[in-house]
Amino acid sequence: MEDSDILAILRQYRHDLMNHLQIIQGYATLGQVDKVKQKIDEYVKELNKERKLVNLNAPSFALWLIQFNGIHTNIQLTYDIHIDYANLESIDVPLTNQCDRVMALVKKHIEQNVFYEGTLTVMLTAADDLECRIAFQGHFTCPERLENHLQTIQAPFPLQQIDVDESSMSCVLTIPKHKR
């Protein structure tokens, strides 16, 4: 990662923080204490989500997710991490590359003037494997072809539970415990 990339991330992060603080300051100025508390609670929840992401010890994956919404204009991705701490350093780059492959295929099957909302969920299964679920809502062109393309992604971790129709898509990436 270049210095300019890091600076761009910091610039965006500062911009987002200033937006949150200005909203809180506006409510405080108006004496709307309930709204101030609500906005602070929302921001604390957001920071806790980010803490869980960083505590995966997968810097490439974390940066990929943090930058995602700034890079894509009609695709927004939220994330839910259901793990407090993990050491995913050994699979960081392959995990990031696999998610990037999924997104490259998804982008080939969407319309540029349609907005798409997605969620990426990371959790541990009952067998203690890592599960990464990617789901999107929006209109997909040629859903059968997208599903076929997603099924071709095998290495290093095959996609499972691929479901695609005209208005949604989801897939699951499972990484066995012994590969971490």
Backbone as CSV, one residue per row, in Angstrom:
resi,resn,N_x,N_y,N_z,CA_x,CA_y,CA_z,C_x,C_y,C_z
1,MET,0.845,-1.167,0.000,0.000,0.000,0.000,0.894,1.236,0.000
2,GLU,0.562,2.147,-0.852,1.332,3.384,-0.990,0.953,4.380,0.112
3,ASP,1.878,5.301,0.374,1.597,6.354,1.359,0.348,7.140,0.994
4,SER,0.162,7.392,-0.305,-1.013,8.157,-0.746,-2.308,7.394,-0.464
5,ASP,-2.265,6.058,-0.534,-3.446,5.242,-0.211,-3.786,5.356,1.273
6,ILE,-2.759,5.298,2.094,-2.969,5.421,3.541,-3.525,6.795,3.875
7,LEU,-2.962,7.815,3.249,-3.445,9.175,3.474,-4.902,9.328,3.038
8,ALA,-5.277,8.706,1.931,-6.667,8.770,1.462,-7.606,8.109,2.468
9,ILE,-7.185,6.996,3.041,-8.004,6.313,4.052,-8.153,7.199,5.284
10,LEU,-7.056,7.784,5.732,-7.115,8.676,6.896,-7.988,9.900,6.622
11,ARG,-7.902,10.440,5.415,-8.709,11.593,5.034,-10.193,11.236,5.105
12,GLN,-10.553,10.076,4.565,-11.954,9.639,4.592,-12.420,9.387,6.021
13,TYR,-11.550,8.775,6.808,-11.888,8.483,8.200,-12.133,9.784,8.980
14,ARG,-11.262,10.760,8.777,-11.408,12.060,9.432,-12.696,12.750,8.978
15,HIS,-12.993,12.676,7.690,-14.203,13.274,7.136,-15.448,12.664,7.805
16,ASP,-15.473,11.333,7.909,-16.607,10.651,8.536,-16.737,11.033,10.003
17,LEU,-15.613,11.088,10.703,-15.640,11.465,12.119,-16.171,12.884,12.290
18,MET,-15.709,13.809,11.456,-16.190,15.195,11.529,-17.697,15.269,11.273
19,ASN,-18.196,14.484,10.318,-19.646,14.463,10.058,-20.419,14.045,11.303
20,HIS,-19.958,12.978,11.954,-20.622,12.512,13.177,-20.602,13.589,14.255
21,LEU,-19.436,14.196,14.450,-19.316,15.217,15.494,-20.144,16.458,15.196
22,GLN,-20.225,16.866,13.939,-21.028,18.038,13.583,-22.515,17.788,13.805
23,ILE,-22.966,16.570,13.529,-24.375,16.236,13.794,-24.643,16.290,15.296
24,ILE,-23.744,15.694,16.072,-23.893,15.710,17.534,-23.860,17.145,18.053
25,GLN,-22.935,17.947,17.551,-22.830,19.350,17.963,-24.108,20.118,17.620
26,GLY,-24.678,19.846,16.451,-25.921,20.508,16.049,-27.060,20.190,16.997
27,TYR,-27.210,18.907,17.351,-28.256,18.523,18.301,-28.001,19.136,19.672
28,ALA,-26.723,19.201,20.093,-26.393,19.796,21.394,-26.749,21.281,21.408
29,THR,-26.456,21.961,20.314,-26.764,23.393,20.201,-28.266,23.633,20.288
30,LEU,-29.045,22.714,19.719,-30.500,22.839,19.756,-31.092,22.345,21.079
31,GLY,-30.236,21.826,21.970,-30.711,21.338,23.257,-31.427,20.003,23.179
32,GLN,-31.227,19.272,22.106,-31.890,17.974,21.931,-31.005,16.857,22.485
33,VAL,-30.990,16.764,23.805,-30.110,15.839,24.509,-30.389,14.379,24.117
34,ASP,-31.673,14.036,23.931,-31.999,12.662,23.538,-31.354,12.305,22.190
35,LYS,-31.388,13.240,21.249,-30.772,13.009,19.943,-29.248,12.913,20.067
36,VAL,-28.661,13.732,20.946,-27.210,13.674,21.178,-26.840,12.282,21.682
37,LYS,-27.577,11.804,22.697,-27.311,10.470,23.255,-27.483,9.389,22.190
38,GLN,-28.537,9.506,21.377,-28.802,8.519,20.330,-27.647,8.473,19.326
39,LYS,-27.177,9.634,18.875,-26.092,9.689,17.890,-24.780,9.167,18.469
40,ILE,-24.527,9.491,19.734,-23.314,8.968,20.379,-23.396,7.450,20.488
41,ASP,-24.557,6.928,20.897,-24.735,5.477,20.994,-24.525,4.807,19.631
42,GLU,-25.066,5.406,18.569,-24.904,4.854,17.220,-23.426,4.826,16.820
43,TYR,-22.714,5.897,17.130,-21.301,5.967,16.751,-20.463,4.988,17.575
44,VAL,-20.781,4.822,18.836,-20.072,3.840,19.672,-20.293,2.435,19.112
45,LYS,-21.515,2.122,18.683,-21.786,0.814,18.068,-20.957,0.632,16.799
46,GLU,-20.862,1.675,15.998,-20.068,1.620,14.773,-18.590,1.382,15.095
47,LEU,-18.082,2.073,16.101,-16.683,1.884,16.503,-16.447,0.485,17.059
48,ASN,-17.427,-0.071,17.768,-17.289,-1.445,18.262,-17.265,-2.452,17.114
49,LYS,-18.067,-2.191,16.069,-18.016,-3.042,14.874,-16.623,-2.991,14.252
50,GLU,-16.095,-1.793,14.152,-14.771,-1.606,13.572,-13.695,-2.280,14.432
51,ARG,-13.849,-2.224,15.742,-12.908,-2.886,16.651,-12.882,-4.387,16.382
52,LYS,-14.053,-4.981,16.216,-14.112,-6.416,15.924,-13.438,-6.740,14.591
53,LEU,-13.626,-5.885,13.610,-12.983,-6.089,12.313,-11.465,-6.059,12.457
54,VAL,-10.958,-5.063,13.158,-9.511,-4.928,13.343,-8.961,-6.080,14.185
55,ASN,-9.751,-6.579,15.141,-9.312,-7.668,16.007,-9.321,-9.033,15.324
56,LEU,-9.660,-9.068,14.039,-9.517,-10.317,13.284,-8.058,-10.548,12.896
57,ASN,-7.231,-9.509,13.067,-5.818,-9.578,12.694,-5.656,-9.999,11.237
58,ALA,-6.429,-9.356,10.396,-6.381,-9.564,8.946,-6.352,-8.175,8.306
59,PRO,-5.188,-7.526,8.270,-5.124,-6.131,7.830,-5.578,-5.898,6.394
60,SER,-5.250,-6.791,5.476,-5.683,-6.612,4.081,-7.206,-6.677,3.982
61,PHE,-7.774,-7.644,4.678,-9.231,-7.817,4.677,-9.912,-6.604,5.313
62,ALA,-9.382,-6.130,6.447,-9.957,-4.965,7.124,-9.898,-3.738,6.223
63,LEU,-8.759,-3.486,5.599,-8.632,-2.329,4.700,-9.547,-2.462,3.494
64,TRP,-9.680,-3.675,2.968,-10.579,-3.908,1.832,-12.006,-3.506,2.202
65,LEU,-12.450,-3.927,3.383,-13.814,-3.589,3.828,-13.964,-2.099,4.133
66,ILE,-12.987,-1.522,4.813,-13.072,-0.108,5.186,-13.116,0.791,3.953
67,GLN,-12.375,0.424,2.910,-12.317,1.236,1.689,-13.473,0.967,0.734
68,PHE,-14.156,-0.139,0.887,-15.122,-0.620,-0.097,-16.131,0.451,-0.509
69,ASN,-16.820,1.052,0.431,-17.895,1.988,0.101,-17.384,3.269,-0.553
70,GLY,-16.150,3.632,-0.282,-15.577,4.809,-0.926,-15.177,4.562,-2.367
71,ILE,-14.953,3.302,-2.714,-14.521,2.940,-4.065,-15.708,2.724,-4.997
72,HIS,-16.778,2.138,-4.474,-17.935,1.776,-5.299,-19.041,2.816,-5.144
73,THR,-19.546,3.289,-6.263,-20.553,4.349,-6.210,-21.974,3.819,-6.031
74,ASN,-22.287,2.694,-6.648,-23.662,2.190,-6.563,-23.774,0.898,-5.752
75,ILE,-22.695,0.538,-5.065,-22.701,-0.655,-4.213,-22.228,-0.239,-2.830
76,GLN,-23.031,-0.524,-1.818,-22.641,-0.238,-0.445,-22.668,-1.540,0.340
77,LEU,-21.644,-1.729,1.136,-21.478,-2.978,1.869,-21.299,-2.668,3.352
78,THR,-22.166,-3.230,4.168,-21.985,-3.156,5.614,-21.412,-4.501,6.050
79,TYR,-20.885,-4.535,7.238,-20.328,-5.793,7.714,-20.735,-6.033,9.156
80,ASP,-20.844,-7.318,9.492,-21.137,-7.755,10.851,-20.106,-8.817,11.208
81,ILE,-19.356,-8.559,12.250,-18.352,-9.497,12.716,-18.877,-10.105,14.012
82,HIS,-19.063,-11.410,14.023,-19.599,-12.093,15.199,-18.499,-12.851,15.936
83,ILE,-17.306,-12.283,15.913,-16.142,-12.851,16.594,-15.469,-11.683,17.313
84,ASP,-15.176,-11.847,18.585,-14.520,-10.756,19.310,-13.038,-10.656,18.979
85,TYR,-12.393,-11.798,18.785,-10.971,-11.797,18.481,-10.635,-13.073,17.717
86,ALA,-9.786,-12.955,16.716,-9.286,-14.119,15.977,-7.956,-13.732,15.346
87,ASN,-7.140,-14.724,15.076,-5.900,-14.455,14.378,-6.003,-15.044,12.977
88,LEU,-6.462,-14.222,12.031,-6.657,-14.667,10.651,-5.494,-14.248,9.759
89,GLU,-4.380,-13.904,10.366,-3.232,-13.430,9.598,-2.809,-14.428,8.520
90,SER,-2.874,-15.721,8.814,-2.417,-16.728,7.847,-3.313,-16.834,6.619
91,ILE,-4.563,-16.382,6.726,-5.475,-16.447,5.568,-5.915,-15.066,5.105
92,ASP,-5.278,-14.039,5.621,-5.672,-12.659,5.325,-5.732,-12.379,3.825
93,VAL,-4.662,-12.579,3.129,-4.611,-12.260,1.696,-5.532,-13.180,0.883
94,PRO,-5.510,-14.514,1.102,-6.452,-15.348,0.341,-7.921,-14.994,0.597
95,LEU,-8.262,-14.668,1.835,-9.639,-14.268,2.157,-10.005,-12.989,1.425
96,THR,-9.118,-12.012,1.442,-9.353,-10.745,0.753,-9.503,-10.967,-0.746
97,ASN,-8.611,-11.763,-1.323,-8.675,-12.056,-2.760,-9.961,-12.773,-3.133
98,GLN,-10.396,-13.690,-2.293,-11.632,-14.425,-2.579,-12.835,-13.485,-2.551
99,CYS,-12.906,-12.614,-1.562,-14.002,-11.640,-1.500,-13.941,-10.691,-2.694
100,ASP,-12.754,-10.306,-3.092,-12.583,-9.432,-4.247,-13.037,-10.124,-5.528
101,ARG,-12.764,-11.424,-5.657,-13.230,-12.190,-6.830,-14.760,-12.222,-6.896
102,VAL,-15.371,-12.441,-5.744,-16.840,-12.450,-5.692,-17.369,-11.101,-6.156
103,MET,-16.783,-10.020,-5.645,-17.265,-8.686,-6.005,-17.028,-8.375,-7.482
104,ALA,-15.936,-8.842,-8.045,-15.674,-8.617,-9.469,-16.748,-9.289,-10.319
105,LEU,-17.162,-10.478,-9.924,-18.232,-11.162,-10.657,-19.578,-10.475,-10.451
106,VAL,-19.847,-10.072,-9.227,-21.106,-9.376,-8.950,-21.193,-8.109,-9.798
107,LYS,-20.104,-7.356,-9.869,-20.102,-6.102,-10.619,-20.384,-6.322,-12.111
108,LYS,-20.056,-7.490,-12.640,-20.318,-7.790,-14.046,-21.806,-8.044,-14.302
109,HIS,-22.575,-8.266,-13.245,-23.980,-8.634,-13.394,-24.935,-7.641,-12.740
110,ILE,-24.479,-6.396,-12.600,-25.345,-5.370,-12.038,-25.482,-4.227,-13.034
111,GLU,-26.463,-3.390,-12.784,-26.679,-2.217,-13.619,-26.050,-1.009,-12.932
112,GLN,-25.397,-0.161,-13.692,-24.687,0.983,-13.129,-25.614,2.028,-12.515
113,ASN,-26.853,2.096,-12.972,-27.780,3.105,-12.452,-28.707,2.555,-11.361
114,VAL,-28.402,1.371,-10.836,-29.186,0.752,-9.774,-28.313,0.684,-8.522
115,PHE,-28.921,0.967,-7.366,-28.197,0.926,-6.097,-28.322,-0.466,-5.482
116,TYR,-27.206,-0.974,-4.980,-27.149,-2.306,-4.380,-26.652,-2.195,-2.946
117,GLU,-27.369,-2.859,-2.046,-26.971,-2.907,-0.644,-26.547,-4.320,-0.306
118,GLY,-25.416,-4.423,0.373,-24.906,-5.732,0.727,-24.467,-5.812,2.168
119,THR,-24.334,-7.043,2.625,-23.841,-7.323,3.968,-22.820,-8.439,3.883
120,LEU,-21.723,-8.259,4.571,-20.721,-9.297,4.709,-20.687,-9.671,6.183
121,THR,-20.911,-10.944,6.470,-20.976,-11.421,7.840,-19.855,-12.431,8.073
122,VAL,-19.124,-12.255,9.156,-18.045,-13.175,9.514,-18.383,-13.772,10.868
123,MET,-18.335,-15.119,10.937,-18.650,-15.812,12.185,-17.934,-17.153,12.236
124,LEU,-17.991,-17.790,13.374,-17.487,-19.143,13.512,-18.661,-20.103,13.481
125,THR,-18.489,-21.242,12.810,-19.535,-22.264,12.756,-19.457,-23.126,14.014
126,ALA,-20.397,-24.047,14.155,-20.388,-24.970,15.291,-19.125,-25.821,15.288
127,ALA,-18.571,-26.086,14.091,-17.332,-26.872,13.971,-16.092,-26.000,14.134
128,ASP,-16.275,-24.721,14.485,-15.194,-23.761,14.684,-14.483,-23.389,13.377
129,ASP,-15.176,-23.579,12.247,-14.659,-23.100,10.968,-15.053,-21.638,10.821
130,LEU,-14.322,-20.914,9.993,-14.644,-19.519,9.737,-15.638,-19.455,8.585
131,GLU,-16.721,-18.728,8.778,-17.721,-18.582,7.729,-17.848,-17.109,7.367
132,CYS,-17.771,-16.841,6.090,-17.912,-15.490,5.564,-19.092,-15.517,4.584
133,ARG,-20.148,-14.807,4.934,-21.369,-14.784,4.120,-21.494,-13.414,3.453
134,ILE,-21.671,-13.422,2.125,-21.834,-12.183,1.362,-23.222,-12.211,0.738
135,ALA,-23.996,-11.151,0.958,-25.351,-11.084,0.411,-25.621,-9.679,-0.119
136,PHE,-26.331,-9.609,-1.237,-26.685,-8.328,-1.845,-28.142,-8.323,-2.264
137,GLN,-28.737,-7.139,-2.178,-30.090,-6.888,-2.668,-29.995,-5.905,-3.819
138,GLY,-30.769,-6.131,-4.854,-30.784,-5.262,-6.025,-31.096,-6.087,-7.255
139,HIS,-31.240,-5.449,-8.386,-31.580,-6.161,-9.613,-30.325,-6.727,-10.272
140,PHE,-30.325,-8.035,-10.497,-29.193,-8.705,-11.138,-29.574,-9.140,-12.547
141,THR,-28.727,-8.761,-13.491,-28.939,-9.181,-14.866,-28.370,-10.586,-15.013
142,CYS,-29.074,-11.438,-15.695,-28.652,-12.828,-15.934,-28.245,-13.541,-14.643
143,PRO,-29.179,-13.715,-13.708,-28.821,-14.340,-12.427,-28.255,-15.757,-12.582
144,GLU,-28.736,-16.491,-13.586,-28.226,-17.852,-13.787,-26.743,-17.821,-14.141
145,ARG,-26.368,-16.859,-14.972,-24.969,-16.754,-15.368,-24.098,-16.338,-14.180
146,LEU,-24.596,-15.414,-13.363,-23.857,-15.016,-12.168,-23.653,-16.220,-11.250
147,GLU,-24.707,-17.002,-11.052,-24.592,-18.186,-10.200,-23.554,-19.158,-10.759
148,ASN,-23.581,-19.375,-12.070,-22.594,-20.265,-12.703,-21.178,-19.724,-12.532
149,HIS,-20.999,-18.424,-12.694,-19.676,-17.820,-12.523,-19.194,-17.956,-11.080
150,LEU,-20.091,-17.736,-10.121,-19.705,-17.866,-8.716,-19.296,-19.300,-8.388
151,GLN,-19.942,-20.275,-9.017,-19.604,-21.671,-8.759,-18.210,-22.036,-9.265
152,THR,-17.649,-21.234,-10.160,-16.305,-21.531,-10.657,-15.216,-21.093,-9.682
153,ILE,-15.559,-20.269,-8.701,-14.566,-19.832,-7.712,-14.336,-20.980,-6.736
154,GLN,-13.174,-21.571,-6.795,-12.872,-22.705,-5.926,-11.652,-22.464,-5.035
155,ALA,-10.580,-21.975,-5.606,-9.338,-21.841,-4.853,-9.224,-20.442,-4.266
156,PRO,-8.698,-20.289,-3.109,-8.260,-21.330,-2.192,-9.398,-21.883,-1.326
157,PHE,-10.556,-21.206,-1.323,-11.682,-21.666,-0.519,-12.937,-21.664,-1.391
158,PRO,-13.577,-22.817,-1.579,-14.760,-22.852,-2.449,-15.948,-22.113,-1.850
159,LEU,-16.738,-21.546,-2.748,-17.982,-20.912,-2.316,-19.036,-21.993,-2.132
160,GLN,-19.874,-21.798,-1.152,-20.940,-22.749,-0.864,-22.247,-21.993,-0.736
161,GLN,-23.325,-22.703,-0.764,-24.660,-22.123,-0.585,-24.848,-20.890,-1.458
162,ILE,-24.632,-21.032,-2.735,-24.791,-19.923,-3.670,-26.259,-19.841,-4.066
163,ASP,-26.861,-18.686,-3.813,-28.259,-18.444,-4.170,-28.335,-17.118,-4.910
164,VAL,-28.854,-17.171,-6.142,-28.976,-15.956,-6.937,-30.341,-15.956,-7.612
165,ASP,-31.024,-14.825,-7.537,-32.227,-14.624,-8.348,-32.182,-13.198,-8.871
166,GLU,-33.250,-12.720,-9.448,-33.230,-11.397,-10.070,-33.053,-10.254,-9.080
167,SER,-33.396,-10.473,-7.799,-33.347,-9.362,-6.842,-32.371,-9.562,-5.679
168,SER,-31.665,-10.681,-5.651,-30.715,-10.888,-4.558,-29.688,-11.959,-4.919
169,MET,-28.599,-11.919,-4.199,-27.594,-12.967,-4.316,-26.952,-13.158,-2.962
170,SER,-26.561,-14.389,-2.686,-25.807,-14.658,-1.465,-24.917,-15.866,-1.699
171,CYS,-23.820,-15.870,-1.012,-22.924,-17.019,-1.061,-22.177,-17.097,0.263
172,VAL,-21.679,-18.278,0.558,-20.971,-18.527,1.801,-19.595,-19.070,1.463
173,LEU,-18.613,-18.518,2.118,-17.235,-18.959,1.999,-16.858,-19.555,3.351
174,THR,-16.502,-20.841,3.374,-16.139,-21.499,4.625,-14.668,-21.867,4.591
175,ILE,-13.966,-21.480,5.643,-12.546,-21.776,5.753,-12.363,-22.725,6.924
176,PRO,-11.941,-23.951,6.652,-11.772,-24.931,7.744,-10.798,-24.450,8.810
177,LYS,-11.075,-24.842,10.029,-10.262,-24.434,11.171,-8.788,-24.769,10.953
178,HIS,-8.498,-25.915,10.372,-7.108,-26.336,10.219,-6.345,-25.505,9.172
179,LYS,-7.044,-24.718,8.358,-6.368,-23.885,7.373,-6.021,-22.505,7.916
180,ARG,-6.487,-22.199,9.103,-6.200,-20.882,9.691,-4.942,-20.916,10.501
